[in-house]
Amino acid sequence: MDDYVGVPCLPTGCLLSVDPNSEDRSNASHKEVESSRTGELSPLVEEQRGYNLRPRKDDSVTIARRREQQNQRIKRKEAEILRQEELDEHVRRATSRIREMISKMPKQRDKEDEDLKNRTEIINTDTSGVMEMEKWRPYFLRPDIGLFKTTLKGTSWAVEELALQVAPSVVALQSVTAIREDPFYCSGTIFESCRKTCSIVTVANLVKNCPDKDELAEGLEINVCLQNHQTCIGKLLYHDFYYNVCVVQIESPVHLPKQDFNSNIGVINFDESCSRDVVALGRGKETHTLMVNTGRIVPKSSDFDCEELLVSTCRISKADVGGPLMNFDGDFVGLNYYHHKETPFIPSFIVLKCLQQFKLFRKVVRPWHGLRVRTLFGEGCNQFKKMQKSFCGTTGVIIQKIEEQSSAKTSGLNEGDIMNRVNGVYFSNAAELGGILLDIGTMYMLDCQGVQQLDDSYKMCKFGVRGCEHERTIVVDKPTPSGLNRWPFPKPIIVKKYIEGVLEKEEWYAIES
């Protein structure tokens, strides 16, 4: 076979062209082929391969290396795919477990709805109050304990007859406000009735934002329940926070009897020969039944700020506050307030003078003399206890405190002085002194309105002091501040139980020490 002369492969990027040196190149190519047969590379090929960076396709080493690299890439790819599959499987299993757990758990919305439908709410207490639940007592329960124990014999029929006579004039009241969360319950007495328009006197806690703060309620709504269980809408006419009394007016569907006030009744005589047996009346919270509690008036001052308050041994509930205190002749003796150990009351003649001023001036005016006094038999004046014992049987009041920035500071009066008259009128206790001051306030207002012309003597209070020849004069040029007296009232702890979103049960409690 003849020798085969092949055309050498040119390096990539080399182009064929015809030029004068083409013959020389051809000769060089023949030499290259010839050299390849002998296994030797010509200098030209060596030069070309030096510039050719790509390996030859038929290089076995390169091919083996490439195959190895390709195998490694395949193995890495397979390992990556395997890891991804394992991860996907792990995520799938975890997702399945989570979904299974969620399917077994109640839905949050359903749980919230269930909690709202079946829940127990506690109003007007905090964590400390909840921790003291053993001290909770039913709110409207009549207290069984007190400072005094009284047994009245042979009075059952007298009490029953009195209750039947007065019952139509005793009503139950309830108020709600825009701020107060819980309603306030109390009792009241009809003292004025003209056709179907009736006026009721009761405690001013009914119309306060908070029962023990002197702030008139906003958004006040008053409901009045009558003896026949009919309910009327009440309208506030007057109020006074010093004596804690207010007047509510209603339009009754039927004519209601009134309870007459007598200015001569209510002046308490503590002579042993005089009867002090009394009965407290009120209406219950739920059924509005007439509540009757008997007791006696005792010679003791109340623990509250109001100096005119007296005390009876009747046990009343919080719903009975504002109800009347009567003697066994059916006369109005006072307006009941609440204390868990006793029943303080405002004497009826003080209430009557307040009602008269309401009608004349639409407010209560009592001159401010700057003295805080207590009846001489009062147990609250501990610092003067020895002095009281030494004046056993003496009537009058003892000065407990002289207010700063008052004209009483320069009057010559001192704490511990005993006073028994003012402007020539004698009094035996702080309630009678309060009545005299209300009369002075009435004269002052009549003079200001031009109804009655008086001299300036009524603008001064001349107090007679026991053991002193000369009277002590105090200039009274302003009325008594409304917020001078505090009237604390237990705040109810209300427990509400809901079942299926409906109020099933509501219980009221109080913590009293």
MOFEN-V157951 format. One record per backbone hydrogen bond with DSSP energy under -1.0 kcal/mol. CO is the residue of the C=O (numbers start at 0). NH is the residue of the N-H. If there is no record, write none. Layout:
co | nh
CO | NH
CO | NH
//
This chain:
co | nh
10 | 13
18 | 21
20 | 24
21 | 25
22 | 26
23 | 27
24 | 28
25 | 29
26 | 30
27 | 31
28 | 32
29 | 33
30 | 34
31 | 35
32 | 36
33 | 37
34 | 39
41 | 45
42 | 46
43 | 47
44 | 48
45 | 49
46 | 50
47 | 51
55 | 58
58 | 62
59 | 63
60 | 64
61 | 65
62 | 66
63 | 67
64 | 68
65 | 69
66 | 70
67 | 71
68 | 72
69 | 73
70 | 74
71 | 75
72 | 76
73 | 77
74 | 78
75 | 79
76 | 80
77 | 81
78 | 82
79 | 83
80 | 84
81 | 85
82 | 86
83 | 87
84 | 88
85 | 89
86 | 90
87 | 91
88 | 92
89 | 93
90 | 94
91 | 95
92 | 96
93 | 97
94 | 98
95 | 99
96 | 100
97 | 101
98 | 102
99 | 103
100 | 104
106 | 110
107 | 111
108 | 112
109 | 113
110 | 114
111 | 115
112 | 116
113 | 117
116 | 500
118 | 497
120 | 495
122 | 493
125 | 129
126 | 130
129 | 132
131 | 134
132 | 135
136 | 509
137 | 140
154 | 158
155 | 159
156 | 160
157 | 161
158 | 162
159 | 163
160 | 164
161 | 165
162 | 166
165 | 168
166 | 169
168 | 189
170 | 187
171 | 224
172 | 185
173 | 222
174 | 183
175 | 220
183 | 174
185 | 172
187 | 170
188 | 200
189 | 258
191 | 198
193 | 196
195 | 251
196 | 193
197 | 249
198 | 190
198 | 191
199 | 247
200 | 188
201 | 245
202 | 205
203 | 206
204 | 207
206 | 216
209 | 212
212 | 214
214 | 208
217 | 177
220 | 175
221 | 233
222 | 173
223 | 231
224 | 171
225 | 228
229 | 225
231 | 223
234 | 248
237 | 246
239 | 244
243 | 203
244 | 239
245 | 201
246 | 236
246 | 237
247 | 199
248 | 234
249 | 197
261 | 264
270 | 273
275 | 296
277 | 294
278 | 325
279 | 292
281 | 290
288 | 283
290 | 281
292 | 279
294 | 277
295 | 312
297 | 299
309 | 344
310 | 297
311 | 342
316 | 319
319 | 322
320 | 186
322 | 335
323 | 280
324 | 332
324 | 333
325 | 278
326 | 329
330 | 326
332 | 347
333 | 324
334 | 345
335 | 321
340 | 146
342 | 311
343 | 336
344 | 309
345 | 334
346 | 350
347 | 351
348 | 352
349 | 353
350 | 354
351 | 355
352 | 356
353 | 357
354 | 358
355 | 359
356 | 360
357 | 361
365 | 479
369 | 402
371 | 399
371 | 400
373 | 397
374 | 377
379 | 381
380 | 383
381 | 384
383 | 387
384 | 388
385 | 389
386 | 390
388 | 391
390 | 393
395 | 375
396 | 418
397 | 373
398 | 415
400 | 371
405 | 408
406 | 409
407 | 410
413 | 416
416 | 398
417 | 465
418 | 396
419 | 426
420 | 463
421 | 424
424 | 421
427 | 395
428 | 432
429 | 433
430 | 434
431 | 435
432 | 436
433 | 437
434 | 438
435 | 439
436 | 440
437 | 441
438 | 442
439 | 443
440 | 444
441 | 445
442 | 446
443 | 447
444 | 448
445 | 450
445 | 451
446 | 449
455 | 458
456 | 459
458 | 475
460 | 473
461 | 422
462 | 471
463 | 419
464 | 467
471 | 462
473 | 460
477 | 367
480 | 483
492 | 508
493 | 122
494 | 506
495 | 120
496 | 503
496 | 504
498 | 501
501 | 498
504 | 496
506 | 494
507 | 138
508 | 492
509 | 136
//
